[in-house]
Every structure is written in structure tokens, then in C-alpha cells.
């Protein structure tokens, strides 16, 4: 585009009047420039907060030894080109010799699977690989390779063979629960990471762990704790949002269960990093979360992760700022053929649900287009301001602010230090953000942060006449119900003249207890259904 400037010869020309159109045009140009400047400032702020180069990324797991062989190298031409190649495990005959699924050494995989050339082809087209160690079926290297020097060389041989800057440790079953293996693994990985950095190279380490809607199991939090205590700089914890079994409520959707799992894992990481003396803000903690759903039919017959689940879950993860998204597996991202009779039996080559090929990759990778190598170079740093506690303002809190002397029934919501919590059962004196790792140790369920601009939300009450109004002149028997200021109460024992208001100051000795919000909701539903 040619840009012309006004020369000196223009000075002698007659002055033109500015038309209304020109004034409006100038105005909108100024608005546009201002808007552009604001956008650039907001983008700069976002990049500053995200550490500049650290952006969420996507990589699909590929089962390297599964048949039929999945042509992952062809993903280089797609919008989701990165892959996590699985799994490197101990040889059946020598625990310190790494193999692909016990079937192939590295040289055998190069010859039989043409693996090295296929990796080169993927990279040639802009894709990148991560290698995953472990898995559910075989022994992760640290489990039985007890010589630390040999273990270090085993990890190092894979990293150098495939020129990796990111590795994935998929710890399950005995490979996760064995405390000696966990300690050995953490010590060797810390040493290996230190060696790489001394050479000016990056090594991002992800822990992939089983999870429940209530968060990481105790062996999972122990694995994270072991890594942090040995000074391993974890890139993050990738949770397998799948196969929940009895930990998932029957009516709970897969995306809801998975979203809960992420919230609870983030809460646990906050505690674990704090125990390790590292303060991280909420955004950083979310970037250290990865999610890996099992697409389609899960190993639990009643659990199916649909494309609708994937859409909702992806949006949730993006809203929270989750740092990584994967899925198990690219081999399965295709509908099963007509000859596959029982879709409830999990296949390693199809999903068991009717979708187009690569549908799950397209949905789950949306918004996760970060560069793996740039992310691998990020080093975790302490944020001293992260532990500054928020002072709750009742006027800006959607629910009542938690009080140590208060009594809270099941389903009651409170605000504490900028977050909303919901009581799982009757509780008194239990601090909502008490740093306990396991969900069963606390009566509070973390819902999420108080949002900007929120105001107190009116709590549901029962209409006048639902129960008799309380009177100080009437004798009440245990189990009788009354309304007091619109709130329903139930008598704990015979009483007269004892006000329900006393329950808020000393619930143990009070003769009345308020009905929970859950009970009030159920009563309202019944009232509406009879109209």
C-alpha cells in the first residue's frame, strides 16, 4: 500500500471545510485506535500473567504397540499435531532395559514399526512428541530397576534417542503405590533434570495420575509430595478423568465428575506446593493441571464420555486456564464398525460411540494450541504474594461469610477467603480452607471463587402458612415444625418459650434446628407439584 504525505505545495491551496462525514470518520478512527491500544494492553497483561510463552497445549496419547498401527505421523498436517507416545516400560527380562510395552527395544521399534522415521515425519510437519513412561499394564522403570545409575541411564537413553524436552510419568497400580520406587524415581528424575539444565536444555516432567471426582487419591498426593520434596520442578499433574466407578455419583454426568476432579486436584496442589515451601497463585496452579479423559466407552460399563461431555469439559478447562489437555487415545478416535457387536466392551481401536473420525481431537484441542517446547522451558518460581488472604466483604459475597461459631447444615453455602464452599454434612468450627489433602477429611466442598460484581443471593424460604408461625406461648413436641422469620425449624425435644433464634448462637443447646437448604428445596418442589 502506497502512503502519500502532504507536501509544502499544499499550503497554498484553499482551506476546506470539515464535513460532518469527515468528523465522524475521524472520530471512529480515534475510537478504533483506542480500542486497538486497549486490546494490545490487555494482550500484554495476559501474556505477562501467563509467563509470556506459557500457553495451554494439546497432545493425544497414542498406544505405540496397539494393532492396527495408528499412523500418528499423519497428524502433523492437522490442527492437533502433538502426540504422547505410550508406553516405555521395563523389559520382561531386565528391569533396567526400557522397551515399548515389553514388545520392542528402541532399535526393534525403529526396524519393525519404523518408529524413528515416523517421529521425524511428524516433526517435519510441525508436530511434536512426548514419551510416556509406565501405564496400567506393565512396570514403570523405577519399580524394579533398583540401581539408580542404571535407572538414570535408562531414562536418559529415551530422552536422547527421541530428543525430548518433555516426558510423562504415567503412574498406576503398584508403580504408583510402591513407596521405595516413588522415592527412587523422584531422586533420579531430580538428578536428570538438574543435569539437563546444566547443559542448557529443558526437561519438563508431567505426572499422570488416577483421579476421582473428590481429587487425587492418597497414593497420588504422596507421589506429588515425593517429587516436590526431592526438588523436581514439575511441569504439572495430569489427571486421568476416567473410570470413576463408585467414586462418581450415579446421576452425575461424566463432564461434571471430571470438572470436580480438576477443582479438587487444584486445591490439593495448592496444599502440596505450600507444604513444599512454594507459594503459587491460583492461575499458576491451574496451568499445572492437565486432563486426560478416556473418550467414548470407558472401562466401567456405565461410564461413557460423549462428544457432548467433551464440549462442556473443554469449555470448563479453558475457562479455568488448565495448562494441558490430552485424551486416551488417538487410536480410538473413530467409531466402531458394524462388525463390532458389543459397544460396552472397550476396544483399543474405536470409541464405542457414533462420531466422525477425529471428532474428539477437534473438540478437546480447541483453545489448546500452545507450543510444547516453549512450555517445557518454563521454570516454576515462588510467588510470595500468593498466600495473601482475601478479606471477605458480606456486601460482595453471594452467600454468608463463614463464622467459626456458626452451625452449617448439609448443602449450605458459605464464602471464605474469596471462595464459595458447600457443606457436605452438618458442621461447626471446621474451617472451609483447612489444608487437608483428601476430600473425606473436610466437611466442605470447594465450589469456586467469588466472581467480580457478585452480590448476596437471597436464600429460598417457605411461604407463610406452610407451617405454623412459632409462638413463645405454645408447647412443642419433638419433631414439630414451625416457621420463624420465614425459615422452617424442627424441634429437637419438648420445649416452650425457647426461640429458634437461639440455634444460630449455640446450636448444641438450642431446642430448634433449621431445615437445610436441601430440605427446603424439596418442600418447595412438593408445594409446586401440588398446585
Secondary structure by P-SEA (a helix, b strand, c coil): cbbbbbcccccccccccccaaaaaaaaaaaaaaaaaaaaaaaaaaaaaaaccccccbbbbbbcccccccccccccccccccccccccccccccccccccccccccaaaaaaccaaaaaaaaaaaabbbbbbbcccccccccccccccaaaaaaaaaaaaaaacccbbbbbccccccccaaaaaaaaaaaaaaaaaaaaacbbbbbbbbbbbccccccaaaaaaaaaaaaacccccccccccccccccccccccaaaaaaaaaaaaaaaaaaaaaaacccccaaaaaaabbbbccccccccccccccaaaaaaaaaaaaaacccccccccccccccccccccccccccccccccccccaaaaaaaaccccccaaaaaabbbbbcccccbbbbbbccccccccccccccccccbbbbcccbbbbbccccccccccccccccccccccccccccccccccccccccccccccccccccccccbbbbcccbbbbbccccccccccccccccccccbbbbcaaaaaaaaaaaaaac
